[in-house]
Amino acid sequence: MQDFIDAFFNIQILMEAWPILLQGLGQTLLLSVVVVPLGLLGGMILALLSTAKSRWVRWPLMAWVDVFRALPPLVLLVFVYAGLPFAGLEVSAFTAVAIGFFLNTGAYYGEILRAGIASVPAGQAEAARSLGLGRWQTMRLVVLPQAVRNVLPDLISNTLEVVKLTSIAAVVAMPELLFQARQAQSVTFNATPIMAAAVAYFILLWPVVRLLSKLENKQLARRA
């Protein structure tokens, strides 16, 4: 038992590794604060474009969403980080991660929001238009608020996945939490830094998980 504690919960190693783990946590939080709004923005744009009547808008849009949902985020991230310099664009690891997540998570958020818009009864939009609201006013003031409410649990669930997915930024040497934990592990030959990173992720995301459960239960109660 003592060997297990020394290997996974070594207090001395944790104290030594804590400064760089804290730096990594800060980078993870910063990355989350950037990529989640970027993904939501991209998703909102895609969802709004999906309401266009022209097939010349909708078909390329469907292809765009399918491509970036099908590509593994890790592959997309490496492609952006290693590929852009060949196009003459030198970007930092942080920028590459932001671009990759914008493309990938935007496609997922877009599909969620598109489903939310489709869930709003057509009569709601027709009533708003009959009151003199324009098309975009109707979308902004009537349809979108209801759409977001209908798919809020899905949006939060996807956001949880996005935050957890920030750990793949380690492959482009961005010093986020997992990268720093692995660096500390390679120096100490001990798994304690990895366990500390896991605990940090849990503390960060558990309140959101509980919120998601409450919203899902409320939604089920509404449907019952």
N, C-alpha and C positions, 0 to 999 in steps of 0.2 A: 504493500500500500504506500509506503514511504517513497518507493521508487517511482510510482505513478504520480504522486504529488510533486516530486522533484522534477519530473519530466514535463508536466503539463501546468502546474500551478506553483511555480517557484517564485516566491515573493522577491527574493534578491534580484533575480534576473528581470522581473517585472519592473522593479524600481529603476534598474539601469536602462531598460528599454523605453521607459515611460515618456521621456522627452520626445523621441522620434515618433513614437506612436501617437502622441498628442498632435504633432505636426501633421502626420498622415490623416488623423481625424479631421483636422481643420481643412485640409485639401478635399477630403471626401464631402464635407458639408458644403464647401464652396462650389464644388463640381455639381452637387445635387441642386443647389440654389440656381445654378445656371442652366443645367440641361433639362430640368423638369419644365420651367417656363418655356424654354425653346421648343421642347417637344409638344407642349400644349399649343403654342403659337402655330407650329407647323401643322398640327392636327386640326386646329380650328380653320386654317386656310384650306386644307384638303376637304374638310367636311362641308364648308360653304361652297367650294367649287363643285362638290358632288351634287349640289342642288341645281346646277345649270341644266338647261333644257337641251343644249347642243351636244350631240354625241361626239363632236370633235373636241369637246372639253372633257367629257366624262370618260371616254375610252382611254386616252393617254393617262388620265388620272388613275383609272383602275390599274393600268399597267405599272405606273409609278408605285402605287401602294403595294401591289403584289410583289414587285421586285424587292422593295426594301423590307417587307415583312418576311420574305423567303430567305434573304441573305442573313447568315449568322452575324450577330453584332460584332463578334471578335474579328471575323474576316473583313467586315466593312471598316472597322477601326484601323486594322493593319493596312488596308488598301488606301485609306485616306492619308494616314500618317506617312506611308512609304511612297504613295503614288503622286501626291501633290507636288513634291519637289521636282519630279520629272516634267511637270507642267510649268515649272518656274515659280512655284509658290512654296516658299519655306514657311512652315507653320510650327508653332510650339506643340508639345504633347497635349497641353490643355486645350488648345484650339482644335487640334485634330479630334480629340475626344468629343468636344462640343459639336463639331460638324457631324461626326459619325452618329452621335446620339440624336441630333436634330433629324437626320434622315431616317434612322431606324424607329425611334420612339414616336416621331411625328406620324408615321404611317399607322402605328397601332392606336395612338390617340385619335387619329382621323377616323378610323373605322368605328371606334367607340362613339364618337360624337355624331358620325353619320347615322349610326343606329339610333342614337337619341333623337335626332331630328326626325327620322322616319317614324319614331314612336308617338310623335305629337299628332293628334287627330287633325286631318286636313281642315275640318270645320273651324279650328282655332285661327288658322291663317286667313281663311275666307271671312270670318267675322271681323278680324282686324282690318283687312283690306276694305271691307264695306264701311268701316268707320273713317276711312280716308287715309289710313297709314300706307306709306309706300312699301315696296317689296323688302328693302333692307331694314326699314323701320320695323316692319312686321317680324322679320327674322331676329333682329336685335332685341326687341322689347317683348315679344310674345313667344316666339318659337324657341329661341336659344335658352332662356331661363328654364322652361319646362324640359327641354331636351337634357340639359345638364343635370337637373334634379332626377330625371329618370335613370340616368346612367352614372350617377355619382359614385356608387359602390365600385363600378367597373373602373372609373377614372382613378379612384384611390388605390385599388388593387394594382392597376398598371403602374402607378407612381411608386408603389412599394417595390415592384420588380425593377423599375428604373434605378432606384437608389441602390438596390443590391447589385445591379449590373454595373454600377460605377467601379466595382472591384476589377473589371477587366482592363481598366486604364493602366493597370500594372504592366501590361504587355508592351506598352510604349514608354515605359520607365517614368510614368508620372507618379510622383511620390504620395499617392493616396494611402489610405489606412492599410490595405492588404499588402501593398508594395513595401511599406515601411516595416510591417510585421515580418514579412519574409526576409527582409534585409537583416533585421535583428535576429531572426532564427538562424540565418546562415553564419552569423558571427558567434552566437552563443551555443549553437548546436542543441537548442532546446525549443520545445513546442510552446512554451509559455507565451511568447509574443503573439502567436497565432490564436491561442485561446483568448488572450486579452482583446484581440481584434474582434473575435466572434462575440464576446460579451458586449463590446462597444456597439456593434451592429444591432444586437438584441435590444439594448437599452434605447438606442436611437429609434428603432422601428416598432417596438412593442406597443407604444401608445397608439400609433397609427393602425396597427393590427386590431386593437380593441375597438377603435372608432369604426373601422371597416365592418367588424362583426355586428356592432350596434346598428349601423346603417342597413346592412343586409337583413337583419331581423325585422327592422321597421318596414323594409320594402316587402318582405314576405308577409308581414301582418296586413299590409295594405291590400295585397293581392288576395288574401284569404276571404 
